[in-house]
Amino acid sequence: MNRLLAREWMKRRKYATFWIRTGMFALLLVLWNYGIYTGVLKMDGGKSGLDIVNKAYNFQHVWSNLGWWTSVFVVFISVLVIIITTNEYTFKTNRQNIIDGWTRLQALHAKWLTTFALAVGTTLFVFVTGIIFGFANDTAANFPGDMTSLFYVFILSLNYYGFALLIAYLFKRSGIGIGIFFLYHMIIENLLRSFINWRFDYPAGNLLPLQTSDELLPFPLFDMAANLMQTEEKITATTFVIVSLAWVAVYYVVSRFRLLKTDW
């Protein structure tokens, strides 16, 4: 396992696109939240009685706030997963792996280990960012707060990256794969979710592949409003976690079948 991951790292460590994509995710997440923190959050100078937004970066809310923005910017690394996987087909490096003695399953597992490592890395980066924003806006006595959303960041990242990996194996071309990913993410799934939720007296559309992990990290102000109104949850967070992991398992099974049954 370590050998497979080490081999993948050797391929990526000098790959400019890898650093550009991960850098875009990291910079946008930090700079966007910093802009909100220094702009919108301070626009009243802290003088108003309504202090909900001004407390968005204390330890009670920082994890859910960063988590939601992570769900927005995570597409940058999802695209990276598609690129590094489809490049194996474009530049025939997948065949070189076989020549070097790898089996097809080892090549598949190397990509899945990379996907898992990227999800862990995303979570750790959000954790460090949350600590910085939290201590800048709160006291050590309130650390760490409710870190459940940090676990949800890992689930969401793994779900998105696993879905991107599946798309890469299904279509094998970066341009087509990226187009299909965004078409599904931005249009198809939203239409399906709306139709299913409208058709049935149960929000089953929220259990679609990407939406199910998005539901774990709702927009913070909407989540606060729902808590204040004590809105009854029809689907629990535990269910969303289980279904998200089930979808990841589906991605693995389908990508494995695709890899073993098609030519390289």
N, C-alpha and C positions, 0 to 999 in steps of 0.2 A: 504493500500500500504506500509506504513512504517512498519507495523507489519510483512508483508511478507518478506520484505528486512531484517528486524532485525533478523527474524528467520533464514534466509539463512546465515547471518553473524555469528550467533551463531554456525552454523555448520562448517563454514570455518575458523574461527579465530585460531583454534588450529590444523588445517589440514596442515601437513608438505608440502604436494605436492602443496598446494595453495601458500605458501610462497616461495617454491623453484622455481616454474614456474614464478611467478611475479618477483622474485628476479633475475632470469636469464634474463628476458626481460629488467629489469631496468639496471642491471650491464652491459649487452652486449651493450645496446644502448649508455650508457655513456662512457664506456671504449673504444668501437670501435671508437666513434667520437673523444674522447680524443686522441686516438692513431693517428688518421688522423690529428688532429689539431697540435699535437706536432711533428709529423713525416713528412708526405707528405706535409703538408701546410708550414712547415718551412724548407724544404729541401734546398731551395735556399737562406735561410737567409733573405728573403724579398728584395733581391738585383735585381731581374730580372724585366724587364719591364712588363712582362706578369703576372698580379696580380690577375687573375680571381679566381684561387684556393685559394690564400691567403685571399680572401675576403669572402669565403664561410660561415664563421661564424660571419660576421657582421649582424646587424639587418635587412639588406636588403635581405639577403639570408639564414639566419640561420633556419628560419621556414621551408622553402622548403627542405633544406638539411636534417634536422632532420626528416622531414616528410617522405622523401624517405626511410631513414634507418628504421624508424618505420614500414613502410610497409614490410620490410624484417623480422624484429624480432617479429612482431605481432603474428606470428604463435605459439610462445611459450604460449601465453595466449589463443589462439584459441584451442590448445590442452588441456589446463586446463579446458576450458568450456566443452569439450567432456568428460573429465575424471570425473568432478564433477557431470555431468548429468547422465552418464552411471552408475556411482557408486550407484545412487538411485535404479537402477534396480538390480545391482549385490548384494547389501546388503539389498534389500527390504525396504529401508527407505521411498520409495515412498508410500508403503502401510501403513507405520506408520503415514505418513501425513494424510491419509484418516481416520485412526483410531482416530487421534487427532482432527478430525472435519473439515479438509480441503476438499474442492472440487477439482476435477481434474483441473479445470480452475485456481483455486488459486495456485495450485502447478506449473502449467505452467507459470502463471504470475510472480511467485516468481523467476523462472529461467530467464525469460525475464528481470525482474528488475535487477537481478544480472548481466546479459549481458550488460544492459544499464549502470549500475554503473561501470563496468569494462571499458567500452568505455570512460566514463567521466574521470575515474581515469587515463587511458592511456593518454588522452588529457592533463590533468592537469600536469602529469609527464613530458610530452614533453614541456609544457609551462615553467615549472620551469627549465628544462634542457636548453631550449633555452635562458632564461634570463641569466643563469650563463655563457654560452658560449658567448652570445651577449655582456655582459658587460666586459668579459675578452678580447674581440677583438674589441670593438667599444665604442662610447661615449653615454652618457645618452641622448644627443640631438637627436640621431637617433632612440631612442626607441619609439614605439615598432616595427616600420617597417611594412611591409605588412604581416599581420597575417592571410591572407586567407588560407594558407596551414595548419594552426592550426585547422581551421574548417574542412578542408578536412581530417585531422588525425582522428577527431571524426567520420566522415562519414565512412571512411575506417575501423576503429576499430569496429564500430557497424555492418557493413556489414560482416566482417570476423567472428566476434563472433556470429552473428545471423546465419550465414551459418554453423558454427561449432555446434551450438545448434540444428539446423535442422538435421544434420548428426547424432548427438547423439540420437535424438528421433527416427530416421529412423532405426538405426542399434542396438542400446541398449547395445552394448558391446564396451568397450574402445579400445581394440586392433583393432577390425574391423573398428570402427569409425575413429580412427586416421589414419589407413591405407588408407581408402577411402578418407579422407580429403586430405592427401598428394598426393594420386594418381590423384585426380581431380585437385588440386591446381598446381601441378608441371608438369603433363603430359596431362591429358584429356583436360583441358581448353585451354592450349597452342596449342594443335593440332586442336581443334575446332576453335579457334580464327584465326589461320593461314589459315585453309581451307575456312572459311567464308569470310575472307578478300580477299583471292585469288579468290574466286568464284564470288564475287559481286564487283561492282565498288563503294563500300561504305564500310567503316570500321565497319560494323555491329558487327563483332566479338569482338570489343572492348567493347561491351555492355553486354557481358557475366557476370555472377554473381560477381566473384571476380575481374575480369579485369576492370570492369567499375569503381570501386573505385581506383584500381591501376593507372588508367589513370589520376586521379586527382593529383597524386604525382609522376611525372616522375623523372628520374634521373636528378639532377640539371644541370649538364653540357650539357646534351642533350636539356634540356629546354632552357638554355641560347643560345645554338646554333640555336634552332628553332626561338627564338625571334630575334636574329641577322639577320637571313635569311628571317625573316618575313613570315614564312610558314603559309599558310592559314589553319585554323582549320575547319575540316569537321564536327566535333562534339564538341560542346562547353562544358565548365566546368559545366555550369548550367544543361545541359542535363545529364552529368555523375552523378551529385548530385541527380537529380530527379530519374534517373534509379536505382541508388544505393539504395535509400530509397524505391523505388518500389520493389526491390528484397528483402529488409528486410521485407516488408509487406507480400510478398509471403512466406518467411520463416516462419513467424508467422502463416499464414493461414494453411499452410501444416502441421506444427508441431502441431497446435491445432487439426486439423482433425485427425492426426495420434494418438494423445494422447486420444482423446475422442472415437475413434473407435476400439482401440486395448486393449487387456487385460494387466493388470499390473503384 
